[in-house]
Amino acid sequence: MTSTTTSSGSGDDEVRQLYEQYQVVESDAERHEIALEMGKLDGRRHAEIYAALEDE
């Protein structure tokens, strides 16, 4: 569903698109899948932040 991104701008776009999809789907199973994808994106974003802090 999503691809790995390193740019925060495109990551934000991915999260926005997933959130928009989340709003319109009707089944709980679909919402669960989208929420998992958003969590993966969020985890990658946090990993990038922590890596940058370690390099300081």
Contacts in CASP RR format, 6 or more apart in sequence:
PFRMAT RR
TARGET T0000
AUTHOR 0000-0000-0000
METHOD contacts of the structure
MODEL  1
MTSTTTSSGSGDDEVRQLYEQYQVVESDAERHEIALEMGKLDGRRHAEIY
AALEDE
1 18 0 8 1.000
1 33 0 8 1.000
1 37 0 8 1.000
2 14 0 8 1.000
2 18 0 8 1.000
2 37 0 8 1.000
2 40 0 8 1.000
2 41 0 8 1.000
3 14 0 8 1.000
4 44 0 8 1.000
5 11 0 8 1.000
5 14 0 8 1.000
5 41 0 8 1.000
5 44 0 8 1.000
6 48 0 8 1.000
8 45 0 8 1.000
11 41 0 8 1.000
11 45 0 8 1.000
14 41 0 8 1.000
15 38 0 8 1.000
15 41 0 8 1.000
15 42 0 8 1.000
18 34 0 8 1.000
18 37 0 8 1.000
18 38 0 8 1.000
18 41 0 8 1.000
19 38 0 8 1.000
21 34 0 8 1.000
22 31 0 8 1.000
22 34 0 8 1.000
22 35 0 8 1.000
22 38 0 8 1.000
25 31 0 8 1.000
25 34 0 8 1.000
END
